[in-house]
């Protein structure tokens, strides 16, 4: 049952509010002086405070209420406070609203409005409490993850990233190939490094090859090596990536671009651990952990005859999906600060601009934006103009409401706090509820 503390020197006020709130399953504590109210707060769990603005007879300045508010706020920064005030105290009440008071109501109050305000604030406080508990749990999990595993200094704050990192560390110790999927610029190679760093072959080499960055006729030589004279320009023997990665991990990026001839040879190596350099019949044996990555739809490539199905199942011992940056919005600001030049910090408008941008280029785009902004900013503060991001699309003149993607992004930014998401969208909480129900989005 929620608990409300009423601090008012008039006993009839406490009695009336006690009766009113008891009809709505709310327990009321009453105090007739600031000192008594603060003492109650120190020993009783309270969900909301309703306080008067004057406590000494013939005093109407409201100064006592202002002082009480600040003492409560200092000791309980997140506790909602409603001010009961006469119209003569309106200016002081407005100033306290700016300082963090939840609301103010004039005496005599409207019972219906007061109950509605209290219920809204209690719901908001409960949401915040749940959010705080969830984030405390996140901090504990992240601390354990960072303590028990080598995360290679990765910067993250979003639960989606935490889930991907947890899976990466879980599969790292298994002797099976891992296929890392996700859009360009999302950080697939960093996750491959984390898998290697936490694997049984962590002491061995980590060798990376971007299959899409080489001409098709050189990929086999890069993978398996070549003897002198094996192709034009091969003046001396060269070691391939498999030999270089022996006893460690070979990361094959953009695996979907590997030519079919190379796929056949790669499949044989995965099955036998043996291969031969180009221009040689001598077989070599290696022990290599394979981690591959792609932003392509390999199933579609298989259907088109451009990728071998048997190779796909060899590579896809387990799939690790890296979500795009837009799907992990709580990563944006920590990453932006990480990429920013030392001595620079983000202004409020820059933070808002970063959170509104859709980031089609993912983490790579964010890094480039922050590096450029650090150079362009004239002072220590990076402003929105320094980012060079396109302005957000204007709201349509016909009054169209936000779509599912916009609402879900606002919910993600607010950590699920509906009141904050509603404010972000420019909606009332009730209007947001109606849209959530219409779109089938849970209110959690």
C-alpha positions as CSV (number, residue, x, y, z in Angstrom):
1,X,0.0,0.0,0.0
2,X,1.4,3.4,-0.9
3,X,2.2,5.8,1.9
4,X,1.7,9.6,1.8
5,X,3.1,12.0,4.3
6,X,1.0,15.2,4.9
7,X,2.8,18.1,6.6
8,X,0.3,20.8,7.6
9,X,-0.1,22.7,10.9
10,X,-3.9,22.4,10.5
11,X,-5.0,19.0,11.9
12,X,-8.3,19.1,9.9
13,X,-6.2,19.1,6.7
14,X,-4.5,15.9,7.7
15,X,-7.8,14.3,8.8
16,X,-9.6,15.2,5.6
17,X,-6.7,13.9,3.4
18,X,-6.5,10.7,5.5
19,X,-10.2,10.0,4.9
20,X,-9.9,10.9,1.2
21,X,-6.9,8.7,0.6
22,X,-8.2,5.7,2.7
23,X,-11.0,5.4,0.1
24,X,-8.3,4.8,-2.5
25,X,-6.2,2.2,-0.6
26,X,-3.5,4.8,0.3
27,X,-2.1,5.1,3.8
28,X,-1.6,8.6,5.2
29,X,0.9,9.8,7.8
30,X,0.3,13.3,9.3
31,X,2.8,15.8,10.7
32,X,1.9,19.3,12.0
33,X,5.4,20.9,11.7
34,X,8.4,20.7,9.5
35,X,10.5,19.1,12.2
36,X,7.8,16.4,12.9
37,X,7.6,15.8,9.1
38,X,11.3,15.4,8.7
39,X,11.5,13.1,11.7
40,X,8.8,10.9,10.2
41,X,10.6,10.8,6.9
42,X,13.7,9.7,8.6
43,X,12.1,6.6,10.2
44,X,9.2,5.7,7.8
45,X,9.2,4.7,4.2
46,X,7.2,7.3,2.3
47,X,6.2,7.4,-1.4
48,X,4.9,11.0,-1.6
49,X,4.8,14.2,0.4
50,X,2.0,16.8,0.5
51,X,3.2,19.9,2.3
52,X,1.8,23.2,3.3
53,X,3.7,26.5,2.7
54,X,3.2,28.2,6.1
55,X,3.4,26.7,9.6
56,X,3.5,29.7,12.1
57,X,0.4,31.7,12.9
58,X,-0.1,34.9,11.0
59,X,2.8,34.0,8.6
60,X,1.8,34.1,4.9
61,X,5.2,34.6,3.1
62,X,5.6,30.9,2.2
63,X,9.2,31.0,3.2
64,X,8.7,28.1,5.7
65,X,7.4,26.0,2.9
66,X,10.3,26.8,0.7
67,X,12.8,25.9,3.4
68,X,10.9,22.7,4.1
69,X,10.9,21.7,0.5
70,X,14.6,22.2,0.1
71,X,15.3,20.2,3.3
72,X,13.2,17.3,2.0
73,X,14.8,17.5,-1.4
74,X,18.3,17.4,0.1
75,X,17.6,14.3,2.1
76,X,15.3,12.6,-0.4
77,X,16.1,13.8,-4.0
78,X,13.7,11.6,-5.8
79,X,10.7,11.9,-3.5
80,X,7.6,13.5,-5.2
81,X,6.4,16.6,-3.3
82,X,3.0,18.3,-3.9
83,X,2.6,21.8,-2.5
84,X,-0.6,23.0,-0.9
85,X,-0.7,26.7,-1.3
86,X,-2.9,29.8,-1.2
87,X,-2.9,32.0,-4.3
88,X,-0.7,34.4,-2.5
89,X,2.0,31.7,-2.6
90,X,1.7,31.0,-6.3
91,X,5.0,32.7,-7.3
92,X,6.9,30.7,-4.6
93,X,5.2,27.5,-5.7
94,X,6.1,28.1,-9.3
95,X,9.7,28.6,-8.3
96,X,9.6,25.3,-6.4
97,X,8.1,23.5,-9.4
98,X,11.2,24.7,-11.4
99,X,13.4,23.3,-8.5
100,X,11.8,19.9,-8.7
101,X,8.4,19.9,-6.9
102,X,5.9,17.6,-8.6
103,X,2.9,19.9,-8.5
104,X,1.0,22.5,-6.5
105,X,-2.7,22.7,-5.6
106,X,-4.6,25.7,-4.2
107,X,-6.6,25.5,-1.0
108,X,-9.3,24.4,-0.9
109,X,-8.3,21.6,-3.2
110,X,-10.5,19.6,-5.6
111,X,-10.6,16.0,-4.3
112,X,-10.8,14.5,-7.8
113,X,-7.9,16.5,-9.1
114,X,-5.8,15.7,-6.0
115,X,-6.4,12.0,-6.2
116,X,-5.7,11.9,-9.9
117,X,-2.4,13.9,-9.4
118,X,-1.4,11.6,-6.5
119,X,-2.1,8.4,-8.5
120,X,-0.1,9.7,-11.4
121,X,2.8,10.6,-9.3
122,X,2.7,7.3,-7.4
123,X,2.7,5.4,-10.7
124,X,5.6,7.5,-12.0
125,X,7.5,6.9,-8.8
126,X,6.8,3.2,-9.0
127,X,8.1,3.2,-12.6
128,X,11.2,5.0,-11.6
129,X,11.8,2.6,-8.7
130,X,11.4,-0.4,-11.0
131,X,13.8,1.3,-13.4
132,X,16.3,1.9,-10.7
133,X,16.1,-1.7,-9.5
134,X,16.5,-2.9,-13.1
135,X,19.5,-0.7,-13.6
136,X,21.0,-1.8,-10.3
137,X,20.6,-5.4,-11.6
138,X,22.2,-4.4,-14.9
139,X,25.2,-2.8,-13.0
140,X,25.7,-6.0,-11.0
141,X,25.6,-8.2,-14.1
142,X,28.0,-5.9,-16.0
143,X,30.3,-5.8,-13.1
144,X,30.4,-9.6,-13.0
145,X,30.8,-9.8,-16.8
146,X,33.7,-7.4,-16.8
147,X,35.3,-9.1,-13.8
148,X,35.0,-12.6,-15.2
149,X,35.8,-11.9,-18.9
150,X,38.1,-9.9,-21.1
151,X,35.8,-7.5,-22.9
152,X,38.7,-5.8,-24.7
153,X,37.7,-2.4,-23.4
154,X,34.4,-2.3,-25.2
155,X,32.1,0.6,-24.4
156,X,28.4,-0.2,-23.9
157,X,25.4,0.6,-21.7
158,X,22.4,-0.9,-23.5
159,X,20.8,-4.2,-22.5
160,X,20.9,-5.3,-26.1
161,X,24.7,-5.0,-26.1
162,X,25.0,-6.7,-22.8
163,X,23.0,-9.7,-24.1
164,X,25.3,-9.9,-27.2
165,X,28.4,-9.7,-25.0
166,X,27.1,-12.3,-22.6
167,X,26.5,-14.7,-25.5
168,X,29.9,-14.0,-27.0
169,X,31.6,-14.9,-23.7
170,X,29.4,-18.0,-23.2
171,X,30.3,-19.4,-26.7
172,X,34.0,-18.4,-26.5
173,X,35.0,-21.4,-24.5
174,X,33.3,-23.9,-26.9
175,X,35.2,-25.4,-29.7
176,X,32.6,-24.5,-32.4
177,X,32.7,-22.0,-35.2
178,X,30.8,-18.7,-34.5
179,X,29.0,-16.7,-37.2
180,X,28.7,-13.0,-36.3
181,X,25.9,-11.2,-38.1
182,X,24.9,-7.6,-38.2
183,X,25.1,-4.4,-40.3
184,X,28.2,-2.8,-41.5
185,X,29.9,-0.6,-38.8
186,X,28.1,-2.3,-35.9
187,X,31.4,-3.7,-34.4
188,X,31.5,-7.3,-35.6
189,X,35.3,-7.5,-35.5
190,X,35.4,-6.3,-31.9
191,X,33.1,-9.1,-30.9
192,X,35.3,-11.6,-32.7
193,X,38.2,-10.3,-30.7
194,X,36.2,-10.8,-27.5
195,X,35.4,-14.3,-28.5
196,X,39.1,-15.0,-29.1
197,X,40.2,-13.3,-25.9
198,X,38.0,-15.5,-23.8
199,X,38.6,-18.8,-25.7
200,X,40.9,-21.7,-25.0
201,X,43.2,-20.4,-27.8
202,X,43.5,-16.8,-26.3
203,X,47.3,-17.2,-26.0
204,X,47.5,-17.9,-29.8
205,X,47.3,-15.3,-32.6
206,X,44.2,-13.5,-33.7
207,X,44.3,-13.1,-37.5
208,X,41.6,-11.2,-39.5
209,X,40.9,-11.3,-43.2
210,X,38.3,-9.1,-44.9
211,X,37.1,-11.4,-47.8
212,X,35.4,-8.5,-49.5
213,X,38.6,-6.3,-49.7
214,X,40.6,-8.6,-52.0
215,X,40.2,-9.5,-55.7
216,X,38.6,-12.9,-56.1
217,X,41.8,-14.4,-57.6
218,X,43.9,-13.5,-54.6
219,X,41.6,-14.7,-51.8
220,X,42.8,-18.4,-52.0
221,X,46.4,-17.3,-51.8
222,X,45.5,-15.1,-48.8
223,X,43.7,-18.0,-47.0
224,X,46.0,-20.9,-47.8
225,X,49.3,-19.3,-48.9
226,X,51.2,-19.8,-52.2
227,X,54.4,-21.2,-53.5
228,X,56.8,-19.2,-55.6
229,X,55.5,-19.0,-59.2
230,X,52.0,-20.1,-58.3
231,X,50.6,-17.0,-59.9
232,X,51.9,-13.9,-61.7
233,X,53.9,-11.8,-59.2
234,X,54.4,-14.6,-56.7
235,X,58.2,-14.4,-56.6
236,X,58.6,-16.1,-53.3
237,X,56.6,-18.5,-51.0
238,X,54.0,-16.7,-48.9
239,X,52.2,-17.8,-45.7
240,X,48.4,-17.8,-45.8
241,X,46.1,-16.7,-43.0
242,X,45.4,-20.3,-41.9
243,X,49.1,-20.8,-41.2
244,X,49.4,-17.5,-39.5
245,X,46.4,-18.3,-37.3
246,X,47.6,-21.8,-36.3
247,X,46.9,-22.3,-32.6
248,X,44.7,-19.2,-32.5
249,X,41.6,-17.7,-34.1
250,X,41.0,-16.8,-37.8
251,X,38.4,-14.1,-38.3
252,X,36.8,-14.1,-41.8
253,X,34.9,-10.9,-42.3
254,X,32.4,-10.5,-45.1
255,X,32.4,-14.3,-45.6
256,X,29.5,-14.0,-48.0
257,X,31.8,-12.5,-50.7
258,X,34.1,-15.6,-50.7
259,X,34.1,-17.1,-54.2
260,X,32.7,-20.6,-54.7
261,X,36.1,-22.1,-55.4
262,X,37.4,-20.7,-52.1
263,X,34.3,-21.9,-50.3
264,X,35.1,-25.5,-51.4
265,X,38.6,-25.3,-50.1
266,X,37.5,-23.6,-46.9
267,X,34.9,-26.3,-46.3
268,X,37.7,-29.0,-46.6
269,X,39.9,-27.2,-44.1
270,X,37.0,-27.0,-41.6
271,X,36.3,-30.7,-42.0
272,X,39.9,-32.0,-42.0
273,X,42.2,-29.2,-40.7
274,X,44.3,-29.8,-43.8
275,X,45.1,-27.6,-46.8
276,X,47.7,-27.1,-49.4
277,X,49.3,-23.8,-50.6
278,X,48.6,-22.7,-54.1
279,X,51.1,-24.4,-56.4
280,X,51.9,-27.2,-53.9
281,X,50.7,-30.7,-53.3
282,X,52.1,-30.9,-49.8
283,X,49.3,-30.9,-47.2
284,X,49.7,-28.8,-44.1
285,X,47.7,-29.3,-40.9
286,X,46.6,-26.5,-38.6
287,X,44.4,-26.1,-35.5
288,X,42.4,-22.9,-36.0
289,X,39.3,-21.5,-34.3
290,X,37.0,-20.0,-37.0
291,X,34.9,-16.9,-36.4
292,X,33.3,-15.5,-39.5
293,X,31.1,-12.4,-40.0
294,X,28.7,-11.1,-42.6
295,X,26.1,-8.4,-43.1
296,X,24.6,-10.4,-46.0
297,X,21.6,-12.8,-45.9
298,X,23.5,-16.0,-46.4
299,X,20.2,-18.0,-46.8
300,X,19.3,-15.8,-49.8
301,X,22.8,-16.4,-51.3
302,X,22.4,-20.1,-50.8
303,X,19.0,-20.0,-52.6
304,X,20.8,-18.1,-55.5
305,X,23.5,-20.6,-55.7
306,X,26.2,-18.1,-54.5
307,X,27.0,-19.7,-51.2
308,X,27.3,-23.4,-50.2
309,X,24.7,-24.6,-47.8
310,X,27.1,-27.2,-46.3
311,X,29.7,-24.4,-45.6
312,X,27.0,-22.3,-44.0
313,X,26.2,-25.0,-41.5
314,X,29.9,-25.5,-40.8
315,X,30.4,-21.8,-40.1
316,X,27.2,-21.3,-38.2
317,X,27.9,-23.5,-35.2
318,X,26.2,-20.6,-33.3
319,X,25.1,-17.3,-34.6
320,X,25.9,-14.1,-32.7
321,X,23.7,-11.2,-33.8
322,X,25.0,-7.7,-33.3
323,X,22.1,-5.2,-33.3
324,X,22.4,-1.9,-35.2
325,X,23.3,1.1,-33.1
326,X,19.7,2.5,-33.5
327,X,18.4,-0.7,-31.7
328,X,20.7,0.0,-28.7
329,X,20.1,3.7,-28.0
330,X,21.7,3.7,-24.5
331,X,25.1,3.0,-26.2
332,X,25.0,6.2,-28.2
333,X,26.1,8.8,-25.6
334,X,28.8,6.6,-23.8
335,X,30.3,5.7,-27.2
336,X,30.1,9.4,-28.3
337,X,32.0,10.5,-25.2
338,X,34.5,7.7,-25.7
339,X,35.3,8.8,-29.3
340,X,35.4,12.5,-28.4
341,X,38.8,14.1,-28.1
342,X,40.2,14.6,-24.6
343,X,39.2,17.8,-22.9
344,X,36.0,18.1,-25.0
345,X,32.5,17.4,-23.6
346,X,29.0,17.3,-25.1
347,X,26.5,20.1,-24.8
348,X,22.9,19.3,-24.0
349,X,21.7,20.1,-27.6
350,X,24.5,17.9,-29.0
351,X,23.3,15.0,-26.8
352,X,19.7,15.4,-28.0
353,X,20.9,15.5,-31.6
354,X,22.9,12.4,-31.2
355,X,20.0,10.5,-29.7
356,X,17.6,11.6,-32.4
357,X,19.9,10.6,-35.3
358,X,19.1,7.1,-36.8
359,X,22.7,6.1,-37.3
360,X,22.5,4.2,-40.6
361,X,26.3,3.8,-40.5
362,X,26.2,2.5,-36.9
363,X,29.2,2.8,-34.6
364,X,31.6,3.6,-37.5
365,X,29.5,6.6,-38.4
366,X,29.3,7.8,-34.8
367,X,33.1,7.5,-34.4
368,X,33.6,9.6,-37.6
369,X,31.1,12.2,-36.4
370,X,32.7,12.6,-33.0
371,X,36.2,12.9,-34.4
372,X,35.1,15.6,-36.8
373,X,33.1,17.4,-34.1
374,X,36.2,17.4,-31.9
375,X,38.1,19.2,-34.6
376,X,35.4,21.7,-35.5
377,X,34.3,22.7,-31.9
378,X,35.9,26.1,-31.1
379,X,35.7,25.6,-27.3
380,X,35.6,22.7,-24.9
381,X,31.9,22.1,-25.5
382,X,30.7,20.3,-28.6
383,X,27.4,21.7,-29.8
384,X,24.8,20.3,-32.1
385,X,26.0,22.4,-34.9
386,X,29.5,20.9,-34.6
387,X,28.2,17.4,-35.3
388,X,27.1,18.2,-38.8
389,X,24.1,15.9,-38.6
390,X,21.1,16.5,-40.8
391,X,18.2,18.1,-38.9
392,X,15.4,15.7,-37.7
393,X,12.4,15.5,-40.0
394,X,9.8,18.1,-39.2
395,X,6.4,17.0,-37.8
396,X,3.9,16.7,-40.7
397,X,1.5,19.6,-40.9
398,X,-1.5,17.4,-41.1
399,X,-1.0,16.3,-37.5
400,X,-0.1,12.7,-38.1
401,X,0.9,11.0,-34.9
402,X,4.2,9.3,-34.2
403,X,4.5,5.8,-35.7
404,X,5.5,2.6,-33.9
405,X,9.3,3.1,-34.6
406,X,9.2,6.6,-33.1
407,X,7.3,5.5,-30.0
408,X,9.5,2.5,-29.4
409,X,12.7,4.6,-29.8
410,X,11.3,7.1,-27.2
411,X,10.5,4.2,-24.8
412,X,14.0,2.9,-25.3
413,X,15.6,6.3,-24.6
414,X,13.5,6.7,-21.4
415,X,14.4,3.2,-20.2
416,X,10.6,2.3,-20.1
417,X,9.5,5.3,-18.0
418,X,6.2,6.2,-19.7
419,X,6.0,9.7,-18.4
420,X,9.4,10.6,-19.7
421,X,8.7,8.9,-23.1
422,X,5.4,10.8,-23.3
423,X,7.2,14.1,-22.7
424,X,9.8,13.3,-25.3
425,X,7.0,12.7,-27.8
426,X,5.1,15.8,-26.8
427,X,2.1,13.7,-25.7
428,X,0.2,13.4,-22.4
429,X,0.7,10.1,-20.6
430,X,-3.0,9.2,-21.4
431,X,-2.4,9.9,-25.1
432,X,0.7,7.7,-25.1
433,X,-1.3,4.9,-23.3
434,X,-3.9,5.1,-26.1
435,X,-1.3,4.8,-28.8
436,X,0.5,1.9,-27.0
437,X,-2.8,0.0,-26.8
438,X,-3.7,0.7,-30.4
439,X,-0.3,-0.4,-31.6
440,X,-0.2,-3.4,-29.3
441,X,3.0,-2.2,-27.5
442,X,3.2,-3.4,-23.9
443,X,3.1,-0.7,-21.2
444,X,6.3,-2.1,-19.5
